[in-house]
Amino acid sequence: MAETGGGADGSTGVVAVVVTFRPEVGLTSALLAALAPQVDRLVVVDDGSPAATVSALREAADACGATLLATGSNNGIAAAQNAGVAWAREHGARAVLLSDQDSLPAPDMVARLLGGLADARERAAAGRGKPVAAVGPVTMDERNTGAALLFSDHRWGPRRATVPDADGALVEATFLIASGCLVPIEVLDHVGPMNEGWFIDHIDLEWGLRARAAGYGLYGVVGAALAHSLGDRTQRIPGRERDVHIHSPARNYYMARNTVLLIRSGLLSAWWRWGYAAWITKYAVFYVLAVPPRARRARLLARGLWHGVRGRGGRLADTARARSGAA
């Protein structure tokens, strides 16, 4: 497949895939308007929002020349990303830019990512780096000043990376946050699609670890900027430098289950398995003790841990039905 870059007609070969679920349409409209001039095509995959929201999204997509694919049911972010990638592939994409609904890219983000991708490929060709699986921006959560959502390897697992000041520098990452991630199509052919069985949470981490196991590297590009909101809100914890991202009780279930599935996946070293086991223990204790509704969170966390041990995937409602049917 041809290298990602400008074609003779000035095209970049990049198709942006934006996944939405019950979005604030005004914010998503701003995202689409910011992305549309930077890519060749733009597709919005709505993952089961109400009809009124889908109608408003269709108007926003039409306003910037984007295509809307409405799934009609909530199949999870991985399935929605895979549907968007399939559409992009059918429409000649050489690379796919993934985006969540709550992100806002800088006007030159895609151009900087393409430059970083070209640099990483040149390094690999010269024997100074691994083949590149994906590049991503240095993402900032504006509710946590200075907290870059870029992670590198440490003894017990991924930790926030040290980001140099040099514009255009490449920072090797453990994985890349999906929103803003630029992935060449040929890499997806080799590594495979997003893991639909996990539904949501750790999807980007699991894919990144698979890519690294296949011999690839992932890189953050300094100067490529994206604002992104992680979690529903943040909460200040006394004695902690940064706020904690707070998720819904249902997300507690997926985080607990998928962390156990990750530990069992064979993608982690022994040190990292222990690190993630300690992390999910702290995560569960914090939510049960400090974040209402505590009883519901405790039940869903316990169910998630048990389903992870049992190797169950899929959507929470589906797993609950399966459990009642087996009783």
Secondary structure, 3 states (H helix, E strand, C coil): CCCCCCCCCCCCCEEEEEEECCCCHHHHHHHHHHHHHHCCEEEEEECCCCHHHHHHHHHHHHHCCCEEEECCCCCCHHHHHHHHHHHHHHCCCCEEEEECCCEEECCCHHHHHHHHHHHHHHHHHCCCCCCEEEEEEEEECCCCCCCECCEEEECCEEEECCCCCCCCCEEEECECCCCCCEEEHHHHHHHCCCCHHHCCCCHHHHHHHHHHHCCCEEEEEEEEEEEECCCCEEECCCCCCCCEEECCHHHHHHHHHHHHHHHHCCCCCHHHHHHHHHHHHHHHHHHHHHCCCHHHHHHHHHHHHHHHHHCCCCCHHHHHHHHHHHC
